[in-house]
Amino acid sequence: MLGGDLYTAYTFVAVPALLFTVGGAGFFPVAYSNLVWPIIFVFLPRLWSVSRRHDYVTPADFVRGRYGSRVLSIAVAVTGILATMPYIALQLVGIQAVLDVMGLAPGESAWARDVPLFVAFAVLAAYTYASGLRAPALIAFVKDALIYLVVIVSVLYVPARLGGWGQVFDTAAKQLPQTQGNTVLDPASGVIPYMTLALGSAMALFMYPHAQVAVLSTRSRTVVRRNIAALSAYSVALGLIALLGYLALAQGLTREQLGGNPQRAVPVLFAQTFPSWFTGLAYAAIIVGALVPAAIMSIAASNLFTRNLYREVLRPNATPAEETRVAKIVSLLVKLGALVFVLTLDSSNAVNFQLLGGVWILQTFVAVVVGLYTRWFHRWALLAGLIAGMLYGTVTAYAQSAPGRPHFAAQTAELPWLGQRGYIALTALLLNLVVASVATWLLRALGAPDGKDETAAGDYHYDPADTAAPQPDPGPRATASHQ
């Protein structure tokens, strides 16, 4: 389920398109996918344990229980819902690219060009509305099998047709200047954008509610760790998939042949190099690879709404059947929000959607991850820091422009005092942390009341599988460190 959840149209469409336009700098997703596993190996088992102990289903549930603040919990939930929408939008763009290359668009008018997008939205909406979490979890096995089959065939068959990998790299180097023009990551801007995009994306990935749904549904703490370790195998697949961007360059594809949309690079490459029957199989892998995670994302976002907004604020006495009905409606509305992102922002740089979501979701890092280790931050200070980071990140991202794209053209901006560009999400997180720290110091000096923490030190190591064995007494020093 985690593999089906995290390896999406971003992997198969957006990452190769990035290499197609910027070359080697586009490998930053491979770097971040390797950074993310040691990061989450440290904190996710703690989140699983305390969530299982107190029946937390969403990160907002944990924040409410840890800090005793319903307002902070609502802010985390709203942030999660908002950040998920551009990530779902990326899945729509991936399906749209495949349907577009298949010739589904009936003409060259603006309305006709959007027909594949609306078909993609309809398919996703119907699939998600009719199925719960179990269906995408089971289909994830099919998705993974399709993806690995297509990747292995692609990296063996296509280079052989093009004269081998040496020839592929030589041709791609000569072809690259004709395809450049990506504002997400300018290769001439140095290593700082690459580093900050990789680090910020790694820190943000498991802040998304859909990433935590799979983790919190496992049966034991050991399963969490074992699966995190195994997921590193997917980073190998991601590196191979990224190379499809070079194969598209070596095939001689240009922006003009792709209709000015680099997201079509992989579908067009498949159409030109594979037999028609295998091209259909490859397109199925991409479409299923977008449907599965988009379904899990929308389910997770609707869970946030029903548990942390609807039941907490609007209808405290809602029945389970009523929650289910509302969740289905909200799931549809979240996908409508994703559709708005596609229609209003530039979809030719689809990786931008994922990075924009990262700008927002990373602002929950302090409340969730830091909260797993210390409760020093005051609940009101965390809220102030979250709001400051969200405002700075949104305004700064909105101000990034490019020819034909007046707003949200990139997610890197000038770093204060450094004179280089960096990922906006990390700068916003730093502001978030500074505001939360200063506000905590002031609030504690003023004697502002803390909320009630319903968790205990032992909750962060809880595992039902270990309850039969005697647990050692951590002692006062260990207990204090967890508090």
N, C-alpha and C positions, 0 to 999 in steps of 0.2 A: 504493500500500500504506500509506503514512503517513496519507493522508486517510482510508482505510478503517479504519485502526488508531486514530486519535486522535479522530475525530468519531463519537460513539457514541450510545447511548441517553441518556447524560448530556446530549448536545446537544439531542436531539429531545424528551426527556421531562422530565429533571430541571431544565434551565435555564428553560424556559417555566413549569414548576411553581413555580420560585423567584420569578419575576416575578409570577406569579399571587397569591403570598402576601405578598411584601414590596415589590412595585413596583420603582422604578428602581434600588434598591440591589442588585437581583438581576442587574444587568448586569455584575457583577464578572468573570464568565467571559469576556465580550467584552474587557474590559481585559487580563485575563491572557493571552488568546490572542494579543493584539498585543504584549505584553511578551516572550513566549516566543521569538519568531523572532529578534530581535537577540541575545538571550542565547545561543541554541544556534548561531547563525551563527558565533559566536566560538569555541566549544569543540568542537562536534561534528566539524568537519573534522580537528582534532588527534586526537580519539578514533578516528576512522575510520582515519587514517594509521597510528597505532601498532598498532591492532588488525589491520589488513591485514598489516603488517610482521611481526607475531608470531603471526598466526593466532588472535587472541582473538575469541571468539564472544559472550561475555557480559561485563558490567561487572566481575563477580567475577574473570574471567580476567585483565583488565587490572590489577586490584588485586593479585592474586597475583604477577604479573610485575613490577609497579612496585616493590612493597615487599618482595617475597620472603617473604610471610607467608601460609601456608595458612589459619591461623586467621582472620585478617582477611578473607580471601577467602570463607571459609565464612559469616562473619557478614554480609557484604554479600549473599551468595546467599540466606540465610535471610530477611533483611530484604526482599529483592525478592519472594520467594515470598509472604511474609505480606502485604505491601502490595498485591499484585496481587489477592488474594482479594476484598476489598471492592469493588474496581473491577469485577471480574467480577460481583459481586453486584448492582451497579447495572444491568448489562446484563440480568440476570434480572428485575429489577424492571421494566425497560422493556418486556420481552416480556410479563411478567405483566399489566401495565396494559392492553396492547392486547387480550390474550386475555380479560381480565376484562370489558372494555367490549363485546367481541364476544359475551358471554354464555356463555362456556365454563364458568363456575362453576355447578355443578348445584343449589346451594342457599345458604342464609344461614348455615349452621353454620360454625364455624372451619375444619373439615376441608374443606368445600366451597369456601370462599373461597381455600384454598391450592391447589386443583386446577390453576388456570392456572400457578402457580409451578412445580409439579412437571412439568407439560407442557413449560414453557419449559426446565427443567433437562434433561429427556429429549431434547428437540430439540437443544439445545446440545451435550450429551454425545455424541449420535450423530453430529452434524455434525463435531465436532472429532476424534473417535476415528477416523473413516473417512478424514479428509483430512489432508494435511500443510500446509505453509506456502503452497504454490503455489495451492491452491484458494481460501483466503480472499483471497490477493493478486489473483487473477483476478476473483473475485466483487466485490471492492472497486470495480471499474469499474462494475458493475451498480448497486451500492449508491449510488455518487456520482451516477449519472445519475438514479436514482429520487429521491434526496434533493433534488437541484437542481430537478427537475420539480415535486415537491410544494411546495417552498418558494416557487418563483416563482408557482405557481398560488395558493398560500395568501395571499401578500401582495398579490396583485392581485384575486383573486375575493372573498375573505371581507370585506375592508374595503369593497369596492363594495356588498356586500349589507347592510353595517351603516351605510352613510351616509358613507363616506370615513374617512380617517385622523384628521381633526380630531374627528369624532364618536366614533371609537374611543377616543381618548385622554380625551375628556371623560367618556364613560361608564365607562371603566376607573377613572378617578380617583374617581368616585362609588361604584363597586362595590367598590373595593379594601378599605375597612374591614371589609367582611363576610367577607373571605377571609383576613385576616391571622392570624398565629399561628405563623409559622415561627421556630424557635429558632436556625437556622443563622446568620442575619444579621438582626438587629433594626435597622430603619431609624432608630430613635430613638437608637441607640448612637453615632452620629457617623461620621466618615470613616475612623478608624483600622481598624476591622474590614474595611471595604471594601478599603483599601489593602493591608493585610497578607494578606488572602485572595488578592488579585490577584497580589501579588509572590510569595508562598509557593507558590501553585499554578503560576506560571510557572517558578519554579526547580525544582519537583518533577517537572514533566511528563516531561521526557526523562531523568529518573533511573529511570523504570520500565523494566524489561527489555523489555517489548513495544515500547516506543517505539524502543529501540536496535536491536532485531532488524532492522527495515526499513533503518535507516541502515547498519548493518554489512554488509548483504547487497548494497549497491550496488557498481558496478564501478569507480568512481573518485571521488576527492576533489571534483572539479568537479561531479559529479552530486549529491553531498550539498549543496553550496552552492546549486546551481540549484533543487533541490527545496525547500529551506528558503525561498528567496525566493518561489517560486510558492505555497507553502502559506499565505501571507498572504491569498490569495483566499478561503480557507476562513473567515477571521475575518469577512469580509463576510457569508457565509452564516450564520455563528453569530449575528450581530447580527439578521438577519432572522428566524431561527428563534426567538430569544429573544422577539421581538415577538408570537409566537403566544400567549404568556401574557396579553398585553393583549387580544388578540382573544378569548380565552376569557372574560376579564372583561367585555368589551363585549357578548359573546353573552349575558351575564346568568347565567353559571354560578356556582354557590355551592358551598361545601364540602359542604353537605347533598346536593346533586345529584350530587356526585362520591363520595358515600359516605365523606366525611371524608378522602379521599386525593387531594391535589392532583396526583399523578402521572398521574391519569386525565384531566387538563384537556385536553390536546391530542387524545387519542383521542376523547373525547366531543365536542369542538369539531368534529373532522372528521366524525363521525357525524351531527351536527346541521346541518352546512352543505353538505357535498358530496353529489353523487349517490352512490348505493350503489357503483357500479362504481369511482369514483375514491376513495371511502373505502377500499375494499379495496386499491387501489394504494398509498394513503398508509400503511395499516397494514403492507403488505409492506415499504415503505421503512423503517419503524421497526424491524420485526423483523429484517430483513437488516442494518440499521444497528447492531443489537445483537449479532447472531450473528458477523459478521465480526471486530470487534475482540475479542470474547470468545474466539474461536478463537485469534487471534494472542496474546492475553494468556496463555491457558493453555499454549500451545506454548512461549512464552518462559519461563514459570515452570518448566515441566518440563525445559527445556534447562538452566536454572540448577541444578536438582537433579541431573540426570544428569551434567553436566560438572563441577560444583564440589562435589558431595557424594558421589554414587554412585561416579563414576570416581576421584575424588581420594582418598576415604576408605574407602568400602566395598568397591569392586571395581576396583582399579587395572588389572586385566587384562581388563576387560569388552570383549567384541567389539562392533562397530558394531550388529549385529543385536540383541544383548542391550540395548544402550543405547536403541535404538528402541523395543523392547518395554517397557522400564521407563518411558520418556518417556510412552508412551501411558497407562500405568497412573497415573503421577503427574499427568498432565493431568486425568484423571478425578477424582483425589483433590482436586486444587486446586478443581475446580468444586464438589465436595461441600463443601469449606470455604467457598466463596462462598455456597452454599445455607444453611449454618449461619448466616452473617452475616445473610441476609435473614430467616431464621426467628427470630432472637434479638434483632435490632435493629429500630428503627422504620423501616419502609420508606416512610412517607408523606413523609419528607424525604430523597429518594434522593440528593440532592447531598451529603448527609452521608457516604455511603459513599466517594465519591471524595475528599472532604476528609480522612477518616480514613486512607485509604491514603497521602495526601500527608504526613500527620504522620510516618508511618514511613519512607517512601521518601526523604524529604528528608534523613534522617540519613546517607545515603550520599554526600551532595554533597561533603563535605570530602575523603573518600578518593578519589572518582572525579574530580570536576572540578578541585579544587585540586591533586590529584595529577598532572594533565596539565601543570601549570606549575612545580611545585616539589616536591621530595622532602624538604623541611625537617622535616615532621612525622614523628615516630617511629612505627613500625608499631604498637607496643603502646599508644602514646598515642592513635592513631586508633581503636583498638579500644575503649579506655576512653571516649573521646568519643562513639562510636557507641552504646555501651551506656547511657551517661548520658542522651543525647538520647532514646533509645527508652523508657527507664524513665520519664523525666519526661513525655514526650508521651503515653504510654499511660495512666499514672496520672491525669494532668490531664484527658485526654479522657474517661476512665471516670467521673470525678467530676462531669461536666456533666450536670445533670438538668433535667427539665421535667415538668409535670403528665402523669402516665401514662407517663413515660419516665425511669426512675431513673438510667440510665447512658448515656453516649455520645449525649446528646441534641443536642450541638453541638460544633463544633471550634474555637470561640473561647473564650477564658478571660481573666480579669483579668491584665493585663500588670503585672509587678512594677514598682513605683515610678511608673507612669504613670496608674493609676486608670482606665484604659479597657480594653476588651476587644480582643483581637487574635488572629490565627491561631496556634494552639498550635504548629504545625509550625515557625514562625520562631523562637519562643521556645526550643523544644527545640534547634533548630539552633545558636542563639547559645550555649546551654549546652554543646552538643557541641563547638563551636569553642573555648570557653574551657577546657574540660577537656582537650582535645587539645593546646592550646598550653602550658598549665601542665605537663601530664604530659611533653610533649616536652622542655621546659626541664629538668625534674628528671631525666629519663632520660639526657639528654645530659650533664648534670652528673655523673651517676653512672657514665657510660661504658658504658651498656647497648648491646649490639651491634645494628647495623642489619642488616636483611635485604639480600640481594643484588638490585640493580636490573638486570633483564635488558634494559632499554630503553636507547637512546642518543638524543642530542639530535636527530639527523637523522631518527629514526623518526617524530617528530611532524609532519614535513612530507612524509613518504613518499607517493608516488603512482606506481604502475607505469606509468602513461601518460607520465610525465616521465622515465623512466629512460634513454631514448635521448638526451636532451639533457644537456649537461654541467651539473653542479650547482655553484653558487658555494660557495666555502669560507666558512662562517659566521664563522670566526675564533674566537679564544679567548673574547672577550667574550660573543658570542652563545651559544657552547657553555656557558659558565658560567651564563648566565641561564636556560637550559633545565634545567640540573641543579638 
